[in-house]
Amino acid sequence: MSADPILVEIVEGTLASVEREVETAIARTARSPMIRDAHDFRAGIHDRRLRKLTGRSYSALVQPIVRDFPIETMRPGDVFFHNDVYLSEGGIGHLPDLCVTVPVFHDGDVVAFVQAFGHHDDIGGAVPGSMPSHARSAFEEGLMVPPIRLWDQGVPNEAALRIMTRNSRMPDSLAGDLDAECSACLMGARRLADLFGRYGRAAVEDCFDAIIDKTTRTFRRELLAKIPDGTYVWEDYAEHDGVDPPRLHAQRITLTADASAEVPLVIDFTGTSPQAKGPINHAGDYADGVFLKKWLAPVLRNLADTPERAAELDVNEGVVPLIEMRFPDKGTLLTPVFPAPTNARTFVILRLLGVLAGVLAKATGGRMPADQETIRYTGVYGEDDRGPYLMREVLGGGSGGRHYADGEDTIHIVPDSRNIPAEFAEARWPFVVERLGLAVDSGGPGRFRGGLGYDKHIRMLRDARYMSIADRSILSCWGVNGGRAGRPFRVDIDGEEMDGLVDDHPVRAGQVIRIRTTGGGGWGDPFDRDPERVAADVRDGKVSPEGARDDYGVVLADGAVDRAATEALRAELRAARGPAPFFDRGPGFPRLSGGRPHADVDLPGGHTA
């Protein structure tokens, strides 16, 4: 039976509205700054067949709940909870991500699920924040909770809540956040139940099928058709794991495109490095990689005809039939063996977004953005007059230049997340934010410049401890199609440079922590950039006069472009530099070793990485 197209629009709009309402309720009632202020959480709606229906953002999976609690055993008012990475079917990446799932009922049957998961302040483990950068085992990272029934027909499991809060250094925040998420998901379940009550189960489920089928058809027709049939290879690297000395930890994708095949895209991760001793592993090889399919699919939207069209395309379960995942045997960065640590798995799962973009850039002659920022966590912890505190912030960085526009400055890869407002931070914690601005020259030079990262200075008012989970502190975000790499992540404390992975570096009262986040890679030859745009960047404080000259070959006199001198300098620099590589990894790349040789990765024009 085909769905009524008008009802499909109503149902699709209702799903998006309910998802937004759940997230708004969480944001307004949660306790921790990471959830309430930084918005590092997500909601999702799934149907009875466990398919993700909403497409605004990624979410966790319902598979582990149904695996351990069959649908026929669920009752109205039940709330399920889990954060166990290895028992999440790939939907949870590290232990601070706590996941709440609520079934939706109609006429006594489960018809859908509302889910929320987010990054919480502390769930125990070796260091405040539950992200020990030098962990060698999952047992050091915090409390692991397999799927449990946290509420039973409306009655909270007080024993389980007491165990979780007892293991947290921030028990009040944890309890408040969980209460907010459970209540918001229960509210969302009531809204969806109303939808089924209004239109009937058969009609609504027909609409679910239509929503998912539309995504499948759209991605196949508008996006995958633009990838020439063939096989393409690209790899990128995490640069350290917190335990071993810095080295190349490779993540490789071999992409095979065949528009006539039933499954037109095959993503093969063979060649990915062995699992790391430290916490950069990601358990992605579960449930046929269904989480990673939905995680990576948004990259394909860059192939849309226009940016406006790309923004219209949802990523729901409809992308799953279009992609086949092939994983290497157990024991790699993407197929770790329990209890391999995973708290810094962002070094792998976020890098994969860039690896897919890179392999698609090769396939399409550069019609993809250059490399972009990834998440990094910085923060301080200590004690003030109110007792122990933890300030941890997810600071964004610059996105890559695109074939039609510059990259965006200071974006946050988690949708709707943000930096913590300086006014709130200074009122809550014992420090002063002396600067919060753009990191000049951090964006990779290019015909279209990479976006800029943050430049943030924090002066401590009391002794504390600095912490960081950050990659791209040695390597840079690569440029594409002749664009140059961006600047890497940097932190110094009164001139002493920090590593990217730090658990407890002492900071004295009066010292200043200077944080400079990554800039995105550039797109296209920087000597092809309009000199007037370079001059405008200098006036706006995004590029220094020295950067204008050295990176773009633009000579300025009293702020204006000296055309004759610019043409001469660009000719001189072009001759000295030679042909621009298709990919530019930046000066940090040759400093690392230990990964497999990368010259076997075929790049356009015969260039190596």
TORNUGU-495767 format. One record per residue (C-alpha): x, y, z. Coordinates in steps of 0.05 Angstrom, whole numbers, padded with zeros to 5 digits, always signed. Last residue first. Example, Ala and Ser with C-alpha at 12.3 -4.5 7.8 and 13.67 -1.06 7.14 Angstrom:
! residues 2
+00273-00021+00143 +00246-00090+00156 
! end
This chain:
! residues 609
+01022+00242+00000 +01051+00218-00066 +01040+00254-00131 +01030+00216-00196 +00981+00267-00223 +00924+00242-00181 +00944+00202-00120 +00956+00127-00114 +00967+00105-00042 +01028+00060-00048 +01072+00118-00025 +01042+00112+00044 +01094+00067+00076 +01062+00032+00135 +01059+00072+00200 +01118+00078+00247 +01141+00147+00228 +01126+00219+00243 +01166+00282+00228 +01152+00277+00153 +01079+00297+00165 +01088+00359+00208 +01105+00405+00149 +01035+00402+00118 +00993+00346+00089 +00984+00376+00020 +00940+00336-00028 +00939+00347-00104 +01011+00370-00099 +01028+00439-00126 +01076+00438-00185 +01141+00475-00171 +01154+00516-00109 +01210+00561-00134 +01177+00575-00201 +01109+00589-00169 +01142+00634-00117 +01177+00677-00169 +01114+00684-00213 +01074+00701-00151 +01125+00754-00131 +01123+00787-00199 +01047+00788-00203 +01043+00816-00132 +01094+00870-00145 +01055+00894-00206 +00988+00893-00171 +01008+00927-00106 +00945+00910-00067 +00922+00962-00017 +00932+00960+00059 +00984+01016+00059 +01024+00977+00007 +01006+00903+00003 +01044+00849-00035 +01005+00785-00048 +01045+00721-00059 +00990+00680-00026 +01027+00642+00029 +01089+00685+00040 +01061+00754+00023 +00990+00749+00052 +01018+00709+00110 +01066+00765+00127 +01009+00816+00123 +00971+00770+00172 +00909+00733+00150 +00843+00731+00188 +00849+00801+00217 +00791+00829+00177 +00837+00878+00140 +00884+00820+00123 +00826+00778+00098 +00803+00837+00055 +00873+00842+00025 +00871+00767+00009 +00803+00777-00024 +00832+00834-00065 +00889+00789-00087 +00838+00741-00118 +00863+00671-00101 +00899+00635-00157 +00966+00638-00121 +00932+00599-00065 +00925+00539-00112 +00859+00503-00099 +00824+00485-00034 +00856+00502+00033 +00857+00458+00094 +00818+00475+00157 +00850+00511+00216 +00863+00475+00281 +00854+00503+00350 +00898+00553+00387 +00895+00549+00462 +00936+00594+00507 +00933+00575+00581 +00956+00635+00623 +00988+00629+00691 +00964+00673+00749 +00947+00616+00795 +00991+00556+00778 +00976+00504+00726 +00995+00431+00739 +00990+00383+00679 +00938+00329+00696 +00914+00285+00639 +00948+00310+00575 +00942+00284+00504 +00957+00338+00451 +01024+00353+00482 +01034+00420+00515 +01082+00476+00496 +01112+00515+00554 +01106+00590+00538 +01064+00610+00598 +01021+00549+00587 +01021+00530+00514 +00969+00497+00471 +00973+00485+00396 +00928+00450+00345 +00955+00447+00274 +00957+00502+00221 +00921+00489+00155 +00949+00450+00096 +00957+00481+00028 +00909+00479-00031 +00933+00450-00096 +00873+00406-00108 +00865+00391-00034 +00894+00417+00031 +00907+00372+00091 +00887+00387+00162 +00953+00387+00198 +00996+00335+00233 +01030+00349+00299 +00975+00374+00345 +00923+00346+00297 +00897+00305+00355 +00867+00329+00420 +00847+00302+00488 +00870+00355+00538 +00875+00366+00612 +00902+00424+00655 +00906+00418+00731 +00891+00475+00779 +00922+00529+00823 +00874+00587+00830 +00858+00650+00789 +00877+00617+00723 +00884+00661+00662 +00850+00631+00600 +00870+00652+00529 +00830+00627+00469 +00849+00630+00395 +00797+00590+00357 +00807+00559+00288 +00802+00591+00220 +00768+00563+00158 +00809+00540+00100 +00819+00590+00043 +00789+00582-00026 +00842+00594-00078 +00883+00565-00022 +00921+00578+00042 +00903+00532+00100 +00866+00568+00156 +00908+00583+00219 +00935+00649+00193 +00903+00687+00251 +00870+00644+00304 +00801+00675+00312 +00778+00703+00378 +00768+00690+00452 +00817+00728+00496 +00827+00741+00570 +00778+00688+00594 +00786+00694+00670 +00792+00635+00716 +00762+00605+00780 +00700+00571+00751 +00625+00587+00750 +00619+00661+00737 +00679+00662+00691 +00651+00604+00650 +00582+00635+00644 +00610+00701+00618 +00659+00666+00572 +00604+00626+00538 +00620+00551+00532 +00637+00534+00460 +00582+00506+00417 +00544+00444+00397 +00487+00449+00348 +00512+00392+00305 +00576+00359+00332 +00630+00382+00283 +00635+00450+00315 +00654+00506+00268 +00706+00558+00285 +00711+00591+00217 +00676+00563+00156 +00717+00542+00095 +00723+00588+00036 +00676+00579-00023 +00662+00544-00090 +00709+00485-00093 +00709+00482-00018 +00759+00503+00036 +00762+00458+00096 +00728+00471+00162 +00762+00511+00217 +00762+00494+00291 +00716+00472+00347 +00727+00474+00421 +00694+00420+00463 +00703+00446+00534 +00717+00414+00600 +00712+00451+00666 +00713+00404+00726 +00701+00427+00797 +00716+00402+00868 +00689+00444+00926 +00648+00508+00928 +00706+00552+00951 +00748+00526+00893 +00778+00459+00877 +00813+00431+00815 +00799+00416+00743 +00819+00447+00677 +00796+00436+00606 +00809+00418+00534 +00771+00368+00491 +00785+00364+00417 +00736+00349+00362 +00759+00348+00290 +00775+00405+00244 +00768+00398+00169 +00804+00368+00109 +00793+00399+00041 +00722+00401+00014 +00702+00356-00044 +00699+00365-00119 +00773+00350-00126 +00775+00309-00190 +00714+00267-00171 +00746+00201-00151 +00807+00233-00118 +00762+00280-00079 +00719+00221-00060 +00779+00186-00030 +00795+00249+00009 +00724+00260+00034 +00722+00188+00058 +00788+00197+00094 +00763+00263+00123 +00701+00231+00154 +00746+00174+00177 +00786+00223+00218 +00724+00234+00260 +00718+00160+00277 +00793+00151+00288 +00819+00207+00332 +00748+00213+00360 +00762+00145+00392 +00795+00183+00450 +00757+00143+00504 +00767+00076+00469 +00810+00030+00512 +00820-00042+00488 +00781-00088+00535 +00756-00118+00489 +00786-00130+00420 +00790-00072+00372 +00759-00074+00302 +00765-00003+00277 +00836+00011+00304 +00853-00061+00286 +00851-00127+00326 +00795-00166+00295 +00799-00180+00221 +00791-00124+00171 +00723-00093+00159 +00682-00090+00096 +00623-00042+00097 +00571-00043+00042 +00534+00021+00027 +00469+00036-00011 +00423-00005+00034 +00442+00038+00095 +00429+00107+00065 +00354+00102+00076 +00364+00092+00150 +00367+00168+00157 +00413+00221+00129 +00370+00280+00108 +00384+00321+00046 +00360+00393+00047 +00428+00422+00067 +00460+00390+00006 +00408+00425-00039 +00428+00493-00011 +00501+00476-00020 +00487+00464-00095 +00489+00405-00143 +00499+00355-00087 +00567+00320-00082 +00581+00350-00014 +00521+00309+00011 +00566+00247+00007 +00601+00268+00071 +00534+00260+00107 +00540+00184+00094 +00598+00173+00142 +00559+00168+00208 +00500+00132+00177 +00544+00078+00148 +00587+00078+00211 +00526+00061+00254 +00505+00004+00208 +00574-00027+00209 +00546-00097+00196 +00514-00095+00266 +00584-00088+00296 +00651-00071+00266 +00658+00000+00293 +00692-00009+00360 +00735+00054+00357 +00807+00055+00382 +00842+00119+00404 +00850+00099+00477 +00923+00076+00481 +00954+00010+00461 +00930+00021+00391 +00892-00029+00349 +00930-00050+00287 +00931-00001+00229 +00876+00003+00176 +00898-00033+00113 +00830-00064+00099 +00776-00012+00114 +00734-00029+00053 +00677+00018+00034 +00633-00011-00021 +00584+00036-00056 +00531+00017-00108 +00495-00038-00069 +00448-00065-00122 +00503-00053-00173 +00493-00009-00234 +00526+00053-00204 +00589+00015-00186 +00635+00051-00138 +00692+00017-00100 +00724+00056-00043 +00786+00031-00009 +00790+00067+00057 +00851+00069+00101 +00859+00092+00173 +00932+00093+00191 +00964+00104+00260 +01027+00143+00242 +01073+00151+00302 +01079+00193+00365 +01112+00153+00421 +01068+00097+00449 +01019+00108+00505 +00975+00169+00492 +00953+00145+00422 +00992+00191+00376 +00988+00217+00305 +00921+00193+00278 +00929+00182+00205 +00899+00188+00136 +00887+00140+00079 +00862+00142+00009 +00844+00090-00044 +00798+00091-00105 +00763+00036-00144 +00721+00050-00205 +00654+00075-00230 +00654+00151-00231 +00621+00182-00170 +00567+00231-00192 +00513+00177-00194 +00524+00167-00119 +00497+00237-00104 +00433+00255-00140 +00403+00188-00162 +00429+00140-00109 +00423+00191-00052 +00353+00211-00073 +00327+00140-00083 +00351+00117-00015 +00327+00180+00020 +00258+00173-00011 +00254+00100+00010 +00266+00120+00083 +00210+00171+00083 +00163+00125+00045 +00174+00067+00093 +00159+00112+00152 +00097+00138+00117 +00072+00067+00109 +00084+00059+00184 +00040+00120+00197 -00017+00093+00154 -00015+00023+00185 -00011+00049+00256 -00070+00096+00254 -00074+00170+00237 -00089+00206+00302 -00070+00152+00351 -00005+00139+00316 +00013+00213+00320 -00009+00216+00393 +00038+00158+00408 +00093+00200+00377 +00080+00258+00424 +00077+00211+00484 +00144+00180+00465 +00175+00249+00460 +00153+00264+00531 +00183+00199+00555 +00247+00218+00518 +00249+00286+00552 +00237+00256+00621 +00292+00204+00613 +00341+00256+00586 +00328+00307+00641 +00331+00254+00696 +00397+00229+00667 +00425+00299+00665 +00404+00314+00737 +00433+00249+00764 +00499+00260+00728 +00504+00333+00749 +00490+00315+00822 +00540+00258+00821 +00599+00297+00793 +00658+00253+00813 +00617+00194+00788 +00619+00122+00814 +00567+00135+00868 +00523+00168+00816 +00522+00104+00775 +00511+00056+00833 +00455+00100+00862 +00420+00103+00795 +00423+00027+00790 +00394+00019+00860 +00340+00072+00848 +00312+00035+00788 +00261+00089+00769 +00187+00069+00769 +00148+00089+00705 +00136+00018+00680 +00206-00003+00700 +00256+00054+00693 +00330+00040+00684 +00318-00026+00648 +00390-00045+00633 +00434-00048+00570 +00507-00058+00591 +00536-00008+00640 +00611+00004+00640 +00636+00049+00696 +00698+00089+00679 +00758+00093+00634 +00810+00051+00671 +00772-00014+00659 +00772+00001+00584 +00846-00014+00585 +00912+00019+00567 +00892+00089+00588 +00942+00145+00575 +00891+00199+00555 +00846+00183+00614 +00777+00205+00591 +00729+00195+00649 +00721+00270+00662 +00763+00270+00724 +00817+00216+00717 +00824+00141+00728 +00752+00120+00718 +00685+00147+00741 +00625+00167+00698 +00641+00241+00693 +00616+00302+00657 +00568+00271+00608 +00572+00265+00532 +00504+00253+00503 +00452+00202+00483 +00379+00208+00469 +00329+00157+00442 +00256+00155+00423 +00232+00087+00399 +00175+00064+00353 +00114+00019+00348 +00115-00022+00412 +00047-00054+00420 -00007-00042+00473 -00054-00005+00427 +00002+00042+00408 +00066+00045+00448 +00132+00083+00440 +00194+00052+00471 +00243+00096+00509 +00319+00094+00501 +00372+00131+00542 +00446+00131+00522 +00505+00155+00563 +00567+00177+00523 +00620+00183+00578 +00639+00110+00564 +00665+00118+00494 +00641+00105+00423 +00569+00083+00432 +00529+00059+00372 +00577+00003+00351 +00531-00054+00371 +00527-00023+00441 +00557-00082+00479 +00630-00064+00466 +00620+00009+00483 +00579-00002+00546 +00539+00062+00556 +00469+00034+00568 +00400+00054+00590 +00328+00032+00579 +00266+00069+00601 +00200+00032+00611 +00138+00074+00623 +00094+00032+00577 +00118-00041+00577 +00172-00079+00540 +00175-00156+00542 +00147-00164+00471 +00204-00120+00444 +00257-00168+00467 +00303-00139+00521 +00377-00157+00510 +00379-00154+00433 +00324-00102+00432 +00366-00055+00473 +00430-00069+00435 +00396-00056+00368 +00367+00012+00387 +00427+00050+00359 +00461+00117+00374 +00446+00182+00338 +00469+00222+00279 +00437+00288+00262 +00381+00321+00223 +00360+00256+00191 +00302+00227+00229 +00275+00158+00216 +00330+00113+00242 +00309+00041+00230 +00302-00005+00290 +00245-00045+00256 +00197-00016+00308 +00216+00054+00283 +00272+00098+00306 +00274+00171+00330 +00339+00205+00349 +00364+00255+00401 +00435+00282+00406 +00483+00309+00459 +00543+00355+00464 +00501+00417+00474 +00559+00459+00502 +00513+00494+00551 +00464+00443+00578 +00500+00378+00561 +00573+00395+00573 +00554+00448+00625 +00521+00394+00668 +00451+00402+00698 +00401+00385+00644 +00332+00418+00643 +00333+00468+00586 +00379+00430+00540 +00342+00365+00551 +00275+00397+00535 +00303+00428+00472 +00331+00362+00449 +00264+00327+00459 +00227+00384+00424 +00274+00381+00364 +00263+00306+00356 +00188+00316+00363 +00188+00370+00310 +00229+00329+00262 +00183+00269+00271 +00122+00314+00263 +00149+00343+00198 +00160+00274+00169 +00091+00252+00191 +00056+00312+00160 +00096+00307+00095 +00081+00233+00090 +00008+00249+00103 +00007+00294+00042 +00040+00240+00000 -00012+00187+00021 +00029+00124+00030 +00029+00068-00020 +00000+00000+00000 
! end
